[in-house]
């Protein structure tokens, strides 16, 4: 993400006990532009489910993150995660 001048900040991790006795973990983070005038332009959540599945949701502001940078960001996600579903 650094190629797109995006940094991750304000990371928060929470673990919840489920009625089954298992746990679920949620990680929340904020995406900002780097530089002296940091602007928040997105946020994300990663949820680790008890069955071993992990889900990630990214909500990016397409006005603050131009299409070209968003496209490069999606290409990096393709490389790191393989297949994923884009919802707009």
C-alpha positions in Angstrom: 0.0 0.0 0.0 2.9 2.3 0.5 3.4 2.6 -3.3 0.0 4.3 -3.3 1.0 6.6 -0.4 -1.4 4.8 1.8 -0.6 3.9 5.4 -2.6 1.9 7.9 -3.1 3.5 11.3 -5.3 3.3 14.4 -5.4 -0.5 14.5 -7.7 -2.0 17.1 -8.0 -5.7 17.9 -11.0 -7.2 19.7 -11.6 -10.9 20.7 -15.1 -12.0 21.6 -16.3 -15.1 23.3 -19.1 -16.9 21.5 -21.9 -19.0 23.1 -20.2 -22.1 21.7 -17.1 -21.5 23.8 -15.1 -20.5 20.8 -13.8 -17.0 20.1 -14.0 -14.6 17.2 -11.4 -11.9 16.6 -12.1 -8.6 14.8 -9.3 -6.2 13.7 -10.3 -2.7 12.7 -8.0 -0.2 11.0 -8.0 3.2 9.3 -6.3 3.9 5.9 -4.7 7.3 5.5 -2.6 9.2 3.0 1.0 9.6 4.2 2.6 12.9 4.5 2.3 16.0 6.6 -1.4 16.4 5.9 -2.8 12.9 6.6 -6.3 12.3 5.4 -8.4 9.3 6.3 -9.8 7.8 3.1 -10.8 4.4 4.1 -11.3 1.8 6.8 -11.1 -1.9 7.0 -12.1 -4.8 9.1 -10.7 -8.3 9.3 -12.8 -11.0 11.1 -11.3 -14.4 12.0 -14.2 -16.8 12.4 -14.1 -19.9 14.6 -14.4 -22.3 11.6 -11.0 -21.0 10.3 -12.4 -18.7 7.7 -11.2 -15.1 7.6 -13.1 -12.2 6.0 -11.8 -8.7 5.2 -13.9 -5.7 4.3 -12.3 -2.5 2.9 -14.3 0.6 2.5 -12.3 3.1 0.5 -13.3 6.7 -0.4 -12.9 6.7 -4.2 -13.0 10.6 -4.2 -9.9 10.8 -2.0 -8.2 7.8 -3.5 -8.0 8.3 -7.3 -9.0 5.5 -9.7 -5.4 4.9 -10.7 -4.2 4.5 -7.2 -7.2 2.3 -6.3 -6.5 0.1 -9.3 -2.9 -0.4 -8.2 -4.2 -1.1 -4.6 -6.5 -3.8 -6.0 -3.7 -5.4 -8.0 -1.7 -5.6 -4.8 -4.7 -7.3 -3.1 -4.9 -9.8 -6.0 -1.2 -10.7 -5.5 -1.4 -11.0 -1.7 -4.8 -12.7 -1.3 -5.5 -14.4 -4.6 -9.2 -14.3 -5.4 -11.6 -12.0 -3.6 -15.0 -10.3 -4.2 -15.2 -6.6 -5.0 -18.5 -5.0 -3.9 -19.3 -1.4 -4.9 
